[in-house]
Amino acid sequence: MIDHTGPALRGQMMNQPLLISELLQHAERYFGAREIVSRNEDGSLHRYDYAACHSRARQMANALAALGVQPGQRVATLAWNGYRHMELYYAISGGGAVMHTVNPRLHAEQLAYIINDADDRVVFFERSMLALVAGLAPFCPGVRAFVLLGGAADMPAREDFPGLLCYEDLLAAQSDAYAWPLLDEQAASSLCYTSGTTGHPKGVLYSHRATVLHAYASVMPDALNLSARDCVLPVVPMFHVNAWGLPYTAALVGAKLVLPGAALDGASLYALCEGEGVTFAAGVPTIWMGLLEHAAAAGKRFSTLRRTVVGGSACPPAMMDAFEAEHGIEVIHAFGMTELSPIGTTCTLQAQHLDLPSHEKRAVLQTQGHVLFGVDMKIVDDAGAELAWDGLQTGHLMVRGPWVIDSYFKQAPGSALTDGWFATGDVAGISADGYLRITDRSKDVIKSGGEWIGSIDLENIAMAHPAVRQAACVAVAHPKWGERPLLVVVKRPGAQLDRAQMLAFFSGKIARWWTPDDVVFVDALPTGATGKILKNRLREQLAAYRLPDGVAAGSAP
C-alpha cells in the first residue's frame, strides 16, 4: 500500500520565478535581430530590434533607480504604441516597480483621479500631450518627476514646464549594465484602471506570474496562434489592458512587432500592414470598420494579413464576413476584460466542427469561443444556482483562474469574488461543447414582460444591412411590458434607409416579439476612450424618448 500520511514528495525541478524581465531577455538571446517597428508622432518610422530594445530597457531601469523609484512604487505612462513605451513596459516592471498605463483620452478630472489614486511617483508622456500634462501637474502633488518621451529637440522652453525631464537624456546618462532583480513572481507588475462608466475607475493590479502565464496561454494554436513567423500589429492601445498582452507575447515567441503610434485611421493602418508584412493584428470593431472601409473605397486587398483578433465588444457577423469572404482573413473572436488580463476565451474550430456545413461552422465562429487553459467559467441564475451548458439557457457569467482578478487595487483580498468566482457583468450562454456566447452586459439587457432580449443579437442583425454603418440597441420604458428595444442606427454615407425598411429586415431572423419597437437614426454613436459604444451615455441622450403612438413592431410574449 501507498502511505498517504507522510509529507508529499517534492519534485526536483528548478524553482525559477516567472518574471516579465525574462521575456525580453529571452527575446534578445534567441531573437535579438528581430525587428520592432514604430510609427512616430511625426509619421516617420523608427526601426530597431529586440537586442537594442533590451539594452535601452536596462538603461531606463538604471535611470528609474537614479530617480529614486523603489520596488512596488507606481510609474505612469500616457503614451501611444511606440518603442519607448515598449522599453518602459520592461524597465519599470522588470526593475520591481509597477507599470501604470494611463489612458490619455480620458478627461482631465479622471486622469488626475487615477494618477493620485495610484500614487504615481513618475509620469512619462508623449510630446503631443504636453499641454494636457502641464495642466494636470498642479493637481498631482505626489508625482516627483515628469518625463517627456523624446529627445532634446522635443523639449519645450524651460519656463513652460519647470523641472520637466527628457527621456533620451535620462537614457544617455546611464549604462546598460543592469542585472534584473530576482523578484517574487507574485509581486505586482502593472496596473490598469477600468473604464469607470459608472463611478470612479478601479485599479486592477497584475502580477508577474499572472502576466507570464497569460502570455504562455494566449500564444497557443487554439488561442492567438502566434509564433516567430508572425509580424504582429497591436492596434489595441498599450494603455488598454497592456495591449491585450501582445508586447509580452511577441517577445515570448520572437515575432516581429509593429507599433502604430497614434494614427489609427484606415489608410495609415493599411499602409503599415502592407509595408511591414503584418500577418496578425488585434483591435476593437470600430478600428476594423475604418480599415475595411478604406480598403473597399480604394479597391485594395491585403497581401500578408492572415489573422485578426477582435475584442473589446462583439464582432458583428457582417464584419467577420467582410474580413473572411472579401480578404481571406481569419477572424478570431475573443472575450476578455481588464479583470482577466484580459483574454478569457478565443474562438477556433475543433475537430468535431470540421465536417459541419458552412453555416453551422459560421455559427460556432460567431461565438466568443472556448476558454484558454487556466480559465474556468460557469453561468448562474439570479439566485446564484449554476445553469446547464445547453446553448439555450442564459445567465450571469462567472470566471476564475490564475490571471483573473481577486480584488481591486486598495481593496481587501478576495473582495471582488463570490464564492471564489468573479462576476464579469455579462449575460451569456454556454454550449454543450463549452463555447461561450455573450448575449449582453447585465446592465444592458432588455427585460420585456419579464423575458430577456439580447441587444447584441439585434445589433448584429442590423449591422448586416448594407445601409447600416453602426447600430446599438437600448431599452426604453414601455407602459405594458416594462421595457422594449429601441434601435439606434448610423447609416452609411449616401445610403437610403427608413424605419419600416430597417424593421422589416428583422423579419424571419428572430422571434417577432424581439423586434425593436422603433428606430432612431443618428449621425454618430457615443464611444469611449477605447472605442466601445457607450450605451450608458446613449441611454442618457434618449432619456426623454417615448415610443410613438401606435408602435407595435414588437409584441412581448
Rosetta blueprint (number, residue, H / E / L):
1 M L
2 I L
3 D L
4 H L
5 T L
6 G L
7 P L
8 A L
9 L L
10 R L
11 G L
12 Q L
13 M L
14 M L
15 N L
16 Q L
17 P L
18 L L
19 L L
20 I H
21 S H
22 E H
23 L H
24 L H
25 Q H
26 H H
27 A H
28 E H
29 R H
30 Y H
31 F H
32 G L
33 A L
34 R L
35 E E
36 I E
37 V E
38 S E
39 R E
40 N L
41 E L
42 D L
43 G L
44 S L
45 L E
46 H E
47 R E
48 Y E
49 D E
50 Y H
51 A H
52 A H
53 C H
54 H H
55 S H
56 R H
57 A H
58 R H
59 Q H
60 M H
61 A H
62 N H
63 A H
64 L H
65 A H
66 A H
67 L L
68 G L
69 V L
70 Q L
71 P L
72 G L
73 Q L
74 R E
75 V E
76 A E
77 T E
78 L E
79 A L
80 W L
81 N E
82 G L
83 Y H
84 R H
85 H H
86 M H
87 E H
88 L H
89 Y H
90 Y H
91 A H
92 I H
93 S H
94 G H
95 G L
96 G L
97 A L
98 V E
99 M E
100 H E
101 T E
102 V L
103 N L
104 P L
105 R L
106 L L
107 H L
108 A H
109 E H
110 Q H
111 L H
112 A H
113 Y H
114 I H
115 I H
116 N H
117 D H
118 A H
119 D L
120 D E
121 R E
122 V E
123 V E
124 F E
125 F E
126 E L
127 R H
128 S H
129 M H
130 L H
131 A H
132 L H
133 V H
134 A H
135 G H
136 L H
137 A H
138 P H
139 F H
140 C L
141 P L
142 G L
143 V L
144 R L
145 A E
146 F E
147 V E
148 L E
149 L L
150 G L
151 G L
152 A H
153 A H
154 D H
155 M L
156 P L
157 A L
158 R H
159 E H
160 D H
161 F L
162 P L
163 G L
164 L L
165 L E
166 C E
167 Y H
168 E H
169 D H
170 L H
171 L H
172 A H
173 A L
174 Q L
175 S L
176 D L
177 A L
178 Y L
179 A L
180 W L
181 P L
182 L L
183 L L
184 D L
185 E L
186 Q L
187 A L
188 A E
189 S E
190 S E
191 L E
192 C E
193 Y E
194 T L
195 S L
196 G L
197 T L
198 T L
199 G L
200 H L
201 P L
202 K L
203 G E
204 V E
205 L E
206 Y E
207 S E
208 H H
209 R H
210 A H
211 T H
212 V H
213 L H
214 H H
215 A H
216 Y H
217 A H
218 S H
219 V L
220 M L
221 P L
222 D L
223 A L
224 L L
225 N L
226 L L
227 S L
228 A L
229 R L
230 D L
231 C E
232 V E
233 L E
234 P E
235 V L
236 V L
237 P L
238 M L
239 F L
240 H L
241 V H
242 N H
243 A H
244 W H
245 G L
246 L H
247 P H
248 Y H
249 T H
250 A H
251 A H
252 L H
253 V H
254 G L
255 A L
256 K E
257 L E
258 V E
259 L E
260 P L
261 G E
262 A L
263 A L
264 L L
265 D L
266 G H
267 A H
268 S H
269 L H
270 Y H
271 A H
272 L H
273 C H
274 E H
275 G H
276 E H
277 G L
278 V L
279 T L
280 F E
281 A E
282 A E
283 G E
284 V L
285 P H
286 T H
287 I H
288 W H
289 M H
290 G H
291 L H
292 L H
293 E H
294 H H
295 A H
296 A H
297 A H
298 A H
299 G L
300 K L
301 R L
302 F L
303 S L
304 T L
305 L L
306 R L
307 R E
308 T E
309 V E
310 V E
311 G L
312 G L
313 S L
314 A L
315 C L
316 P L
317 P H
318 A H
319 M H
320 M H
321 D H
322 A H
323 F H
324 E H
325 A H
326 E H
327 H H
328 G L
329 I L
330 E E
331 V E
332 I E
333 H E
334 A E
335 F E
336 G E
337 M L
338 T H
339 E H
340 L H
341 S L
342 P L
343 I E
344 G E
345 T E
346 T E
347 C L
348 T L
349 L L
350 Q L
351 A H
352 Q H
353 H H
354 L L
355 D L
356 L L
357 P L
358 S H
359 H H
360 E H
361 K H
362 R H
363 A H
364 V H
365 L H
366 Q L
367 T L
368 Q L
369 G E
370 H E
371 V E
372 L L
373 F L
374 G L
375 V L
376 D E
377 M E
378 K E
379 I E
380 V E
381 D L
382 D L
383 A L
384 G L
385 A L
386 E E
387 L L
388 A L
389 W L
390 D L
391 G L
392 L L
393 Q L
394 T L
395 G E
396 H E
397 L E
398 M E
399 V E
400 R E
401 G L
402 P L
403 W L
404 V L
405 I L
406 D L
407 S L
408 Y L
409 F L
410 K L
411 Q L
412 A L
413 P L
414 G L
415 S L
416 A L
417 L E
418 T E
419 D L
420 G L
421 W E
422 F E
423 A E
424 T E
425 G E
426 D E
427 V E
428 A E
429 G E
430 I E
431 S L
432 A L
433 D L
434 G L
435 Y L
436 L E
437 R E
438 I E
439 T E
440 D E
441 R E
442 S L
443 K L
444 D L
445 V L
446 I E
447 K E
448 S E
449 G L
450 G L
451 E E
452 W E
453 I E
454 G L
455 S H
456 I H
457 D H
458 L H
459 E H
460 N H
461 I H
462 A H
463 M H
464 A L
465 H L
466 P L
467 A L
468 V E
469 R E
470 Q E
471 A E
472 A E
473 C E
474 V E
475 A E
476 V E
477 A E
478 H E
479 P L
480 K L
481 W L
482 G E
483 E E
484 R E
485 P E
486 L E
487 L E
488 V E
489 V E
490 V E
491 K E
492 R L
493 P L
494 G L
495 A L
496 Q L
497 L L
498 D L
499 R H
500 A H
501 Q H
502 M H
503 L H
504 A H
505 F L
506 F L
507 S L
508 G L
509 K L
510 I L
511 A L
512 R H
513 W H
514 W H
515 T L
516 P L
517 D L
518 D E
519 V E
520 V E
521 F E
522 V L
523 D L
524 A L
525 L L
526 P L
527 T E
528 G L
529 A L
530 T L
531 G L
532 K L
533 I E
534 L L
535 K H
536 N H
537 R H
538 L H
539 R H
540 E H
541 Q H
542 L L
543 A L
544 A L
545 Y L
546 R L
547 L L
548 P L
549 D L
550 G L
551 V L
552 A L
553 A L
554 G L
555 S L
556 A L
557 P L
